[in-house]
């Protein structure tokens, strides 16, 4: 750990910060004006490097490497404008979470489009002319291309500052960031302003991707890899603050560089691997910043929206006919293994469907009635799964005992994370839950001696009397039905009314004596416990468990289930979980490009049924009853 290597690592951090800033600046610009948390922004980054690869391969001999490379962001900017005009304009008035669902579906479509056009193989581009060699810094070699990236970040920041502060268009953008409705009232063409902002944001992401071509190969995983880091940078810097994004990118990249430089350090006789922290350091930084400064380093509290959301209908207990339908449905589920004896796969799929129902219902418990949006609900699912597996393998607890104790493990995790999370709201609460979930994933992923690391744990089988899949299905059905019924009862109890009161008006709820944060904290633990039960059932149904159950993709699946079914109805998460899991299984088994088909179906459902499948069905039946 000499001084020269320290300086080189800091320079590596600066190069990485510039690349990350380009993506985060576009994301921050789009959110500042449109208020859309654009999950598809990483897809523009990925498209940028793929388009740059094709342009450089075909046109570098005629027009040169750099013109071919820099033409790629322009194409991505045009793609962003088309996406805004055809899709985003239709969902600006939709709730934020439905906008997130639409952009997630767009991720699936773009990923398969890239797969169809460029194939699954990684594509390595040529070295940049004039920057192929390395320079000597304190006796250490450093890529000259990285020096170019270090200079490029501040240059782009300066150009964006000039654009936003010295042009009429920039004045409109800054005004729209503060008050969109007022800008529209002043006669500014809001539609074209949004299109131009979205195109510029996509162009910046495409530029960030194109500039990575000489550094790393293009791959299909780049979209999700970059979007998580970009979200962290935007939140740490302050939503909508481009200088904040630059500062946050520098901070996170340099902390990562220092961790790599430190490597393994012995502190009081204990070896600590700082290099392993690079998997989670950005989430540690985000969690720390949000707990100390909820609006980010250079951010400001977002002004309240003038548009008043449509009031939700009060929850009503099930009527006689509804109870009869539930009874018939449960009876059919009980008889399902006998009705499908010729197809054992139906029983296996049904177990997965039931687990998904419980997972989605537990997430809906804090998202719908409590109004707390969680991007890290997979943490409690994974804690329950790993809790059951570790109790079975290391503590010698019988399967039945492990199944009962696993939710306790999840409750403890939810209690710890929820205590910090409920102090925030909106996007910031969601991002803090994501940070905690990714920290949990990183611990499980790297703790080889205890959790099995990336290989996970195997041999997590149910008790002897449950080796028959039909018996395990009936146990899962009984537990899921009981859990969903308990959650519904809690929502119709005074606790549920208090949660909805806190969601609708925290100030009024506090004025009448409701301890808002305490109620929300309890809700977090209740939801975490039932998610942990779902995780334990999943672990025993598969016989093994891996860190993927804690990853952000699992949390996104839960969000999609809740939103697809409808967040304003109690049956929404059930309908959404069944629909999404069945669609995922059916589409994935019948086509190579299943992501695009699934994404297209989700987009269609979002546009046609903004209230979700269950919400649209309820509205339809209500209208027919009124007639």
Residue, then its C-alpha position, 0 to 999 in steps of 0.5 A: x500500500x504505497x503512495x503511488x498505488x494510492x494515487x493511481x487508485x484515486x485516478x481510477x475512481x475519478x474515471x469511474x465517477x465521470x462515467x457514472x455521472x453521465x448516466x446519473x445526470x440524465x436520470x436526475x434531469x429527467x426526474x427533476x422535470x417529469x418526476x418519473x423514476x425512470x427504471x429504463x434509463x440503464x437501458x439507454x446506457x446499454x443501447x449506447x454501447x451496442x450502437x457505438x460498437x456497430x457504428x465503429x465497426x462499420x463507419x470508423x474506416x470512412x468517417x473515423x473512430x470518434x465521429x462514429x462513436x459520438x454518433x451513437x448518443x445521438x441515436x439514443x437521444x432520438x430513441x429517448x424522444x420516441x419513447x417519451x412521445x409514444x409511452x411517457x406522455x400517456x402515463x404522466x398523470x398516473x401514480x408514480x409507482x405505475x410509471x415505475x412499472x411501465x419503465x420496468x416493462x420497457x427494460x424487458x422490451x429493450x433487453x430482448x430487442x438488443x438480444x435480437x439485434x446483437x446476440x447474447x455474446x459479449x462484444x469487445x470494441x477497439x481501443x480509442x485512437x490516440x489513447x491506446x497507450x498508458x502514461x507513467x504516474x509516479x512510476x505506475x502505468x495508467x491508461x491514457x483513455x481514463x485521463x480523457x474520461x477524468x477531464x470529460x466529467x467536469x466538462x459535461x457538468x460545465x456545459x450542462x450548467x451553461x445550458x441550464x443557466x444561460x439559455x431560455x430553454x434552461x430557464x424553462x427546465x429550471x422553472x418546470x423543476x420547481x413548478x410544472x403547473x405554473x410553467x404550463x400556465x405561462x404558455x410554455x409547450x410542456x409536451x415538447x419541453x418534456x420531450x427535449x428533456x427526456x431526449x437529452x437525458x437519454x443522450x447523456x446515458x447513451x454517451x456514458x455507454x458509448x464511452x465505455x466501448x474502449x474500456x469494457x465489452x458490451x453485455x446484456x447485464x449492463x442495464x441493471x448493473x448501471x441503473x442501481x448505481x445511478x439511482x444511488x448517485x442521484x439520491x445521494x446527491x439530491x433528486x433533480x440536482x445535477x451538481x449533487x449527482x457530480x459530487x455524489x459520483x465523486x464521493x462514491x467512486x473515490x470511496x470504492x477506490x480507497x476500499x480497493x487500495x486498502x484490500x485486507x487490513x488487520x485491525x486489532x488482530x482481525x482481518x477485514x477485507x475492504x475490497x469486498x465492500x465495493x459490492x455494497x459501498x454505494x448503498x452504505x453511503x446512501x443509507x448513511x446520507x439518507x439517515x442524516x440528510x433525507x434530501x441528499x447532499x445538495x437536494x431540497x425537499x420536493x414541492x408538493x404537487x398541486x394535482x390532488x390524487x383521486x380519493x380511494x374508496x374505503x375498504x369494505x368487508x367481504x359480503x356474503x356472495x364474496x365469501x361464498x366465492x372465496x369458499x368455492x375458490x379455496x375448495x377448488x385449490x384443495x382439490x387441485x392435486x387430485x384434479x391434475x394427477x396426470x400433470x405433477x408440474x401443475x402442483x409444483x407451479x401452484x406452490x410457486x403461485x401460492x408463495x408469490x401470493x403471500x409475498x405480494x400480499x405482505x408487500x401490499x400491506x405496507x404499500x397500499x394501506x400504509x402508503x410506504x413504498x418499499x424497493x427492498x422487500x426481498x430482504x425479508x423474503x430472503x431472511x426468512x428463507x436463509x433463517x429456515x435453512x440455517x436453523x435446519x442445517x446448523x442448529x438441528x431444528x426440525x423442519x416444522x420448527x424452522x418454518x415457525x422460527x423463520x418469520x421471527x428472523x425476518x421480523x427482526x430484520x424488518x424491525x431494524x431496517x424499518x426503524x430507520x426507513x419510516x422516518x422518510x417518505x416517498x422515493x427516499x423511503x423506497x431507496x433506503x429500503x433498497x439500500x438495506x436490502x442490497x447490504x443484506x444481499x452483499x453479506x449473504x453473498x460473501x459470507x462463504x463459511x456460513x451462508x454458502x456465499x454465491x453457491x447458497x445452501x443445499x439439502x433444505x428439504x421438508x420433513x418426511x411426511x411432506x416429501x410428497x409434493x401434494x402434501x407440501x402443497x396442502x401445507x403451503x395452501x393452509x399457511x398462505x390462506x391463513x396468512x392472507x386472512x390475518x392480514x385482511x383482518x388486521x386491515x379491517x381492525x383499528x390498526x388498519x384504520x390507523x395506517x390508512x389515516x397516517x397514509x392520507x394525512x400524517x398531521x391529522x393522524x398525529x393530531x388525534x393521537x395516533x403515533x404515526x411512526x410507531x404504527x408504520x414501524x409495526x406495519x413494517x415488522x408485520x409485513x416482514x414476518x409474512x414475507x419471511x414465511x413466504x421465503x421459508x416455504x419457498x426454500x423448503x419447496x426447492x430444497x436449496x436457497x441462493x442469494x438471488x432471493x435477496x437481490x433487487x430483482x426479487x423486490x422488483x418482481x414483488x412491486x410488479x405483482x402488486x401494481x399489476x393487480x392493483x394497489x387500491x384493492x385487497x385482492x390486487x396483490x393476489x390477482x397480480x401475483x397469480x397473473x405475473x407468475x403464470x405469465x412469466x412461466x408460460x411466456x418463458x417456456x414458449x419463446x426465446x424472447x420472453x422478456x419482450x413479450x412479458x414487457x409488452x403485456x405489462x405495458x398493455x395492461x398499464x395503459x389499459x388498466x391504470x388501476x390494475x387488473x383487480x381495480x379495473x374489474x371492481x370498477x366495471x362491476x360497480x358500474x354494472x351494479x349501478x345500472 
